[in-house]
């Protein structure tokens, strides 16, 4: 198999200025891009820092003690985030996910959760408010987040074997503490808890079956993610990708699984339910999901936008440039002007990197640099 290595380069790029149209147009609650995809999901990165150094996201040799993280003054304030979120909801967003870096490193994050939980969609309902975390601080934070209005939580966990997990997070963090965080989330009343496992062939793929067995019947949904070429610092290689089809075949050799319908339009995960003795899905046993952005691109119905820690709007996880909304926020622009700037950005969107990946050159040459996942969130 051809080797495909992304070179190590600095993550920061100059962002495009968001342009305010001459004539402001009130949001209609329904924006579609050039491929007919509606804007429904906003992912907000609240920090570019993380206390883990996972090799597929923030490798220690790049993100070391001298790495120039964003100064606090560059970060959007909670009030600025809430203001932008309100405008995105007016454009049709229904789901908001807080991410990072590690979002729980942002001080008093529950205050932001409370502000966002008070917002309403164009239908008059509260947004589906979720958070992705490595779980290291959940024991301390889960109850406060639930009380502030958080609906759901997704925890990143790449294996149950403590040696494997410590090696993958590269800061010697014990797996038991993450598992305790998941239990704390359940105890706090957070619903539909998910665990995301990035599968890297030859590194942790032997943990697939133990992970499935551990979470089966616990009320936690396990999702397996193909190792992706995000950013420009993780040294991604195609031969380290374990295709989801092969992963499912491995699981079905030991556990009965049946395919399930998507839970919602634009869902990234293909769902599989654990079957009972009759071969039917048993909801009590739960389900798993596979996210196959390398081998089975789902660009055709992607409805997600991403807001970076410092207010740059990105339209794809594999983007090379963003659109600067912070300058509008801090330059005195009105809500109407900012909303009018957001609309054409989405309407002109044509991103479909994962669909085009196979047609790209085998060796990625220096040029436009993809933004790091730790900067815009996964």
N, C-alpha and C positions, 0 to 999 in steps of 0.2 A: 504494500500500500504506500502511495506517495506520502512523503513526510511533509507536513505543513506547519511551519513554525512562525509565530508572530514575534517580531523583534521587540526588545525592551526599549520603550521610548517614554518620554514624559507624558503624563495624562492630560495636562491642561492645554486647552485650545482657545483661540479667540472666538467668542460667540457672536452670532449675528444679532444686530439690533432689531428689536421688534418695531415695526412701523405702524404708526397710528393712521388709519385711513382719514381722508379729508372729511368724509361724512360718516359720523358714527351711526351704527345700526344696532338696534336693541337685540339682545339674544333671543332666539326663537325656541331654545330648548332642544334643537336638533341640528347638529353639525355633521356633515359627511365629507370625507376626503375624496381624492380623485378616483379611488377604487370603490366608492360607495360605503366605506366603513364609518359608522357613527362613533362619536366621542362619548365613551361611557365610563372609563376607568382612569383615575388620576393617581399616580404614584409619586409620593413626595418624600424626597430624601431630606432628613433633618440634621444630618451630620456626615462628614466625610471621614470620620474616625471610627476605628473598630479596635476592640481588645483581642481579637483573633488575628492570625496571619495565615489564613488558608491559602494554599499555593495557587488555587484556581481563581482567586479574587484579589488578595492583597499579599503577595509573596514577600517574605521578610527581607529578601535581598534588595527589594525596591522600596518598600514602605518601612524603612528603618528609623532609628531615633532622630535622624537628620532630615527626614522627609518634610517638605514644606506644606503642612496642612493649612487650610484656609483659616485666617484670623477670625475671631468671633464677630467682628464688625462686618465681615463680608457675608455672614450667614443671614438668611431671612429671619426676622423676628417672628414670634408666634402670631402677632397681629398681622404681619405682612402675609404669612402663610394662610391665615384664615381669610383674609381679604381676597386673595387669589382663588382659594378654594371656593368661596361663595360665587365668584364670577364663572368658574368652570362648571359649577353646579347649574348655573343659569344657562349654560350651553349644552346641558344634557348629561353631565357626569352624574353617576349614581353611586359609584364606589370609590372610596379614598383609602389608599394603603400607605401607611407611614413606614419608611424604610431608611437605609443608610448606605454605607457604614453600619454601625450598630446603633439603632435609634435610641435604645435605652441609655446610651451614654449622654444624650442631650438632657441637661438638667431640667427638672420639673416638667417632663414631657406630658404628664397627665393633665397639666393645665392646657396644653395645646389640644389634647384629646377632648377635653370638656368644651373648648371653643368650637371645634369642628363638629362635635355631636349636636350642638345647638343649631347648626345650619340645616337647611331644607333643600330638597331637590325640586325640580319644576313640578313634580307631582304632589308636593307638599309633605313628603315623607323624609325621615332622617336618612342621611347617606349610610350605606353599608361601610362601616369604619373598621379597618383591619390594620394589623401591624405584623411585620416580619422581623424576627429577632434570632440571634444565635442562642438565646435562652439562658445566657450566663447570669443575667440579673432578674430573671422572671420571679424567682422566689421572693425577692424584695418588692417587686413592682406589680405583680399580677392583680392583686386586689384593688390597688389604687387606680390602675388602668380601667378595670371593669367598672368601678364606681364612677369614674369620669365619663363613661359612655362608650368604651371600646367594645365592639361586637365580637371580633374574632382575632385569633393570633395564629401565625405560622412560624414554626421553629425550624431552623436549619440544623440538621444532625446527620453526619456522614458515616456513622457506624456505631455499633454498640460495644465492640471490642475496645477497651480503654486504651490499649497501646496504639491501635490504629487511629482512634479519635484524637489522641494527644499529638500524634505525628501529623495528622491533617490540619489541626488548628494551629500547630507549630508554636504554641505558647504553653504547652504542658497542662492544658485545662482538662479536668476529669469529666468523663461522660456522665458520671453519677449526678453531678451538679446540674447538668442540662435536663436529665430525666426528672430531677426534683422540681425544676422550673416548669416542666410540662404538667406534672401533678399539681403544682400550685395554680396553674392556669385553670385546670379542671375544677379545683376546689373553689376558686374565685367565681366560677360560674360562666367563664368564657366558653362559648359554644363553637362547634365545628372546628376544633383544633386540628391543624394540619402539621405534619412533619415533612420537610423537604430534604431529600438525600441526593446530593450530586454524586453520580456514579462515574468513577474514573477506572477504566480497565487496567488491571494490574496493580491497583492501589487499594481499592476498597470494594471491588465487585464481589468478593467472597462474603461480604456482609449483607448482601441483598436478602437472602433467605432468613437469616437471624433477625433482621429488622422487620420483615413481614410477619414472622411468627410472634415477635414481641408485641407489636401494635395491633395484631388481629384481635378483634373483639373488645378493644379498650375504649372505643369511642373516638380514637385519634385516627385520622386518615393519613396514611403514608403515601408520599408522592416521590417517584424516582425521576431525576432530571438528567438528561444527557449532558455530559461535560461539553460546555460551549466555549466558543472563541470570543468571549466578551473582552472588551478593553484591549490593551496592547502589552500587558506585562505578565500574563500567565503562561507563556510558552506553549500555547495550545497545539496539540497534534491530533490529527484525525484518527490515528491508530490507537489512541487512548479513549476514544468514544465507544461506549457499549450501546449499540442500537437498542431502542426500547423493545422491538420485536424479539430480539434475542433474550432480553431480560424477562419478558413475559413468558417466553418458552421455558426458561429456567424455573420460574415460579410455578408454572402449571404442571411441571413434572413432580411437584411435591404438594401443592395446594390447589384445590379446585377453584377456578375463577371463571366468571361469566362476564361478557361485555355489558356495559351500562350506557344508557343514553347520556349526552351532555347535560349538565345541570342548568346551563345558561348559554346564550349566544356569546361567541368570542372566548369561551373557556379554553384555557391552554392545555389542560390535562385530559388525556383519554382515560376514561374511568373503567375499572374492573371491580366487580363485586365478588366477595367470597361466597361460594355456593354451599348449600346444605346437601344432605344425602340424596335429595331428589334432583339435584342439579340446578335448583333455582337459587337466586340471590337471597341470602339471609341477612337482613339489615342489622341484626344483632352482632353479626361477625364483622360488619363494616365493609370497607372497600379500599382499594389502592388507586393511584393514578400514575400515569407516565407522561412526562413532558418531553416531546421529541423534536425540539427546534432544529436539530441538526439533520435527522434522517426523514422527518415528516413535517415540513414547515407548515405553520399555521398563520402565515402572514395574511391570508385572504380575508380573515375576519378579526384581525387584531384591532382592538378598540381602545388601546392604552396610550396615554401621554405621560411623560415623566418630568417632574419639576425638580431641578437639582438643588443642592444645599444653598447655593447663592442665587437662586432665582432664574436659572436658565431652563428654558422649555425644550425638551428633547422628544422627538416623535418615534424613536426606535431605540431598543436596547443596544443596538450596534451602530448608533449614530456617530457621525464625525463632527457635527456642529450643533449648537443649540441656538435658541432665540432669547435675547436678554429682556426679561420682564422686570427685573429688579430696577433697572434704570428708569422704567416708567413709574414704578411704585415710589421711588425716592426722588423722582423729578417732578412730582406734583400732578401727575396725570389723573384724570377723573376715572371713576369706575367705568363710565361709558366708553372712554377712550381706551382703557386697558382691555375691556371686553371686545371692542372693535379690532384691537390688534391681535387678539388670540384667534378670532374667527378665521381670517385668511391664512394664518399659519397652518391650521388643521385642514382647511379646505384645499390647500395646495399640496398636501402630504401625498407622497406616492411610495413611501418606504416599503421594501419587501426584501430585506437583506437575506433572510434565511432561505427564501425561494431561489435567490440568485447565487447562493454560496457555491453550489457545485459547478457553476460556470466561471467562477473566478480563477485566476492563476494559482497554481499549486503553491507558489512562494509569494507571500505577501510582501511587496516592496514598500520601502518608506514612502510616505505620502500623507494624505489625510489620515489622522489618527483617531481611532475609535475611542470614545470616552470610557473611562473606567467604571465598572459596575459599582464600586464603592462610592463613586461620586454621584451617580444617578439612581442607584438602587436596582435590585434585580426584579 
